[in-house]
């Protein structure tokens, strides 16, 4: 005869493994990597991205809304990144 099974208690590790990682799309505007798109994980989004260009990588920074400070998005909903200033 079959035995009635008790549901197994859920551990904190089980709950953590089910969490989804938020992924947003980012698009570079201007510079060597103009219109390069990539996926960026995490909440909040990273301040800087190193994007591949012909001879290496180029650093781009996240644009923020001037009043609210929230990450800027283009019309398609992608996060907006622009070339970061070169440090001297």
C-alpha positions, 0 to 999 in steps of 0.5 A: 500500500502507498504511504501518504507523504508529508510535504518536505519543509522548505529550507532557506537555501531552497528559497534562495535558489528560486530567486531570479536574478534581474537582468536589464539591457544596456546600450552604449551611446557615442564613442567607439562602442556606439549602439553596442548592446549587452545584458547587465545583471543586478539591481541596482545596475553597475555604474560602469561597463567595460565594452569591447571595441576593435583593439580592446575595451572602452569604459562607459558610465551609466547616465542618471536622470538629473532630478531623480537620480534614477538610471536613464533609459532609452525609448526601447527601455534599455539602460543608457551608457555613455563614454566615461571620461579618461582619468589623467 
